Amino acid sequence: MPPRLNFLPLWLSTTIMQATMHTPQPATLEQAVKLGLREEEYEKIKEVLGRTPNFNEVAMYSVMWSEHCSYKNSITWLKTLPRDGERLLVKAGEENAGLVDIGDGWGCVFKIESHNHPSAIEPFQGAATGVGGIHRDIFTMGARPIAALNSLRFGKLDNPKTKWLLKGVVKGIGHYGNCFGVPTVGGEIYFEHCYQTNPLVNAMSVGVIQAGKMVSATSHGEGNPVFIVGASTGKDGIGGASFASADISENSAEQLPAVQVGDPFEEKKLLEACLEAVELNVLIGMQDMGAAGITCSTSEMSAKGEHGMIIHLDKVPTRQANMKVWEMLLSESQERMLIVVKKGREQEIEDLFKKWDIHCVQIGEVTKEPILRYYMHDELVAEVPAESLVLGGGAPIYEREYTEPKYFQEIKKFDANTIPVPADVADIAHQLVQLPNIASKRWVYEQYDSMVGTGNTHTNEPSDAAVVRVHGTQKALACTTDCNSRYVYADPYKGAMIAVSEAARNIVCSGGIPVAITNCLNFGNPYNPEVYYQFVHAIKGMGDACRKLGTPVTGGNVSFYNQSEDGPVYPTPTIGMVGVLDSVDDKMTMFFKNEGDVIYLLGTQRNDINCSEYLHHIVGISQSPAPHFDLEEEYRLQETIIQLNKAKLINSAHDLAEGGLFIALVESCMQKNTGFEITTDAAIRKDAYLFGEAQSRVIVSVSADRQQAFEAALGNQPFTKIGTVKADGHLRIDSSDWGHIRNWKKLYDEAIEKLLGV
Amino acid sequence: MKFGIIVFPGSNCDRDMMHALQDDLQQEVVMLWHKDNVLSMFTKDDCIVLPGGFSYGDYLRCGALARFSPMMEQVINFANNGGKVLGVCNGFQILCESGLLPGVLLQNDHQKFVCKNVFIKSENKENIIGKKVGGGILKIPVAHGEGRYFANAKTMEELKRNNQIVFRYCDENGEINFEANPNGAVSNVAGICNEGRNVFGMMPHPERATSNALNNIDGRLILEAFTHLN
């Protein structure tokens, strides 16, 4: 047994450590800087410890104080986001993910996280482990994941590297999710030049849990045993958190060991075993090992429970012999959990994990003194106060400077009057329907199992957000991810408001009530004041929209340093939102149903082509202001749709997004091969009428005999009756026949496959 | 009559099958752990189901390890004594690996996992499923990376002669053609049975199509074929 140091004051235990610890030499400033720490951070560590840290300890601080774990450059602003709401049972940052009350004794746990840098250099494993990691965040709380979503950004699709990245990322997401057995129910993909070197891979998981079953990521109770369960610890992913906290470059591929390798089969077993462990009622706390592995889980659990731990690293099952101490402390090997069990109940836990053929090894115990002590063959190799490592404890917090980006001047110069209205709008429409940002993502989503779990109603009857029923209840969840980053680039404040609003709009159009968001904040280097300006203003916009729409932030992830030699990516604050349907029967779908149904546009048509797919990718103007958006107008529109749903007055609802009214109409026709007949408004330029992306607009279809009741229910909501649904499948605009929906659908469905050359 | 659903460590459609049989078809269901090796509570009236998933991770070959599990020995005995067995997706792969059904499931011809609704139709009425379904066209989802049924010419000849082909992929109008085949399966084969007509394997997932909430109940007929709802 190692010397018991529990009750010794820090200075004394330090002395003992120096006497017994032979191998770890004090670390130099140079070593600390190499690990990604700043000079003042190295000095701060010395101050905390009252001595010079050894190499193991510096390595631990370097990952725990990296941006990825500490949020040191973002937390000041994140705290300004609304984090309260009557439905929130666990607030942002308190646990691995937020917990929202969905009624009837059930809660929903959900979170989104980035895996951008690993996916940039090893797309298959990078994306796969991104999926695995986010699911672990959910089931580590005792919830069963029931839906996965993802939000992806790549460079231009005609680039061979983009094709390689897209194929790898999609295969990785499918590989992990399909085997793990959670349906991928939704997501989004955009292709823009700014993501050429630095793609974005954001994965979201949504789980459900019965009230009172939540497991906390905490550790307390002196003498309680600490177990590591799951996969063996290997050298993969060492320093992944630090890797994620630096710019990406040509040399990044040399960091390949920083990418983790995933095993969805192991994780599936781990899921089932952990959920069974919850039922045993023997757990004090549980936390998954993601970024910074053993270091992060031991320190965060201990800090939360205000206790310490003794950990014997030599007991950790390893994948290879002779792993160094710091390698074990930092390893990001996947599919591992740290659990703290009530003393005396060890056998039950060991038996349970044996049933699932999963490693379950006691590696230490909880101590009263809030110090973490790590031993290797009875030799003390690292010793740090738990609190000093973590966010909210000793981790540094910085306030960064910001200045308005210079490119704003270019954007302000844009004048739509210099863009002539095209003579042949039908030709533009044909191009638009095939743009990769608009065209069907069929090639992608058919590689994902969208139906396992028999909860997802989206595959058979699509709606703007995926509606997933919760087994054992009448309820369903509406889930979506949204962010048009071009709008955020043009106007970070407005663009972020639009991202939140679009997510909520998708949910109300699906029959749900929006309840909360999780965010994945993908930005460039925070030390660049123009990037930080984007970040600050996006947070302000997100906060304002979330307050207005009543959707607090439950947590999420910040991913800085998304930039390469080409410059930063578009600021991309991806919103993952969940809404609740009290009954799955309340679901509203997005497609036209019956001949003669009347098509209404809710919202206001405007002379606005700003920032549209049409302007950007067909006209070729990359700098224009964000499209029209007004938060009050948006709020009123969403309230109207909620009321219309309640009154059962509409047969379909679909929001206008990229590609504007025309694309929304075509998408509404695809499910049942219907057509439409509409009339445009001569007062509005035709390209703006059909392809403009002014916000806060939704098309709904209404049975002809309910028009009166429908219009009466609209109150002050602006609307236009624009046409009718036709069963013959022909698209008619101002009496001109634009052909059959089948032809449009073929172009839409096959565009990405053609570009990929598959 | 009751169903026994075998849970391998990587099964992920076991709960879906349970929900379909219990909630939608009101059948009695017993969940069976792969390490157990007792099927004595099941009679010839009952049905053992091998659900979809990735049994043991399937890193070697789908179903290749599951066949060696203690429970599979029992399933083989149960089937050889005339007990009814249904394998869906990974369950079908396991049945082929363990020799209860002829042929193999190979990687899809397009080399990708595929999940979507497909149409299938029953080939003959010489088995309990065919009798129940008739010649009807059913919309049933598939979700697999290795679902391309293959058997050599001699075996295919036997399957046809013995009326062992249960389902073939077709289009929504019932036409059996290349476009309707989601994986390149020989002769569009989606499901087969053994000569004794008590062991069935199919790639499409009937348990994903038994609920009104999901707007597809075409799978009910297939599962009802094993019950007293005939």
Chai-1 contact restraints between the chains, C-beta under 6 A:
chainA,res_idxA,chainB,res_idxB,connection_type,confidence,min_distance_angstrom,max_distance_angstrom,comment,restraint_id
A,G174,B,F113,contact,1.0,0.0,6.0,A-B,restraint_1
A,N178,B,F113,contact,1.0,0.0,6.0,A-B,restraint_2
A,C179,B,F54,contact,1.0,0.0,6.0,A-B,restraint_3
A,G181,B,N12,contact,1.0,0.0,6.0,A-B,restraint_4
A,F265,B,G10,contact,1.0,0.0,6.0,A-B,restraint_5
A,F265,B,G57,contact,1.0,0.0,6.0,A-B,restraint_6
A,K268,B,G10,contact,1.0,0.0,6.0,A-B,restraint_7
A,K269,B,P9,contact,1.0,0.0,6.0,A-B,restraint_8
A,E446,B,V114,contact,1.0,0.0,6.0,A-B,restraint_9
A,E446,B,C115,contact,1.0,0.0,6.0,A-B,restraint_10
A,E446,B,K116,contact,1.0,0.0,6.0,A-B,restraint_11
A,Q447,B,K112,contact,1.0,0.0,6.0,A-B,restraint_12
A,Q447,B,F113,contact,1.0,0.0,6.0,A-B,restraint_13
A,D449,B,C115,contact,1.0,0.0,6.0,A-B,restraint_14
A,D449,B,A143,contact,1.0,0.0,6.0,A-B,restraint_15
A,S450,B,C115,contact,1.0,0.0,6.0,A-B,restraint_16
A,M451,B,P141,contact,1.0,0.0,6.0,A-B,restraint_17
A,M451,B,R208,contact,1.0,0.0,6.0,A-B,restraint_18
A,V452,B,N12,contact,1.0,0.0,6.0,A-B,restraint_19
A,T454,B,D16,contact,1.0,0.0,6.0,A-B,restraint_20
A,T454,B,H19,contact,1.0,0.0,6.0,A-B,restraint_21
A,T454,B,R208,contact,1.0,0.0,6.0,A-B,restraint_22
A,T457,B,L214,contact,1.0,0.0,6.0,A-B,restraint_23
A,N460,B,L214,contact,1.0,0.0,6.0,A-B,restraint_24
A,N460,B,N215,contact,1.0,0.0,6.0,A-B,restraint_25
A,N460,B,N216,contact,1.0,0.0,6.0,A-B,restraint_26
A,E461,B,N215,contact,1.0,0.0,6.0,A-B,restraint_27
A,R469,B,A213,contact,1.0,0.0,6.0,A-B,restraint_28
A,V584,B,A213,contact,1.0,0.0,6.0,A-B,restraint_29
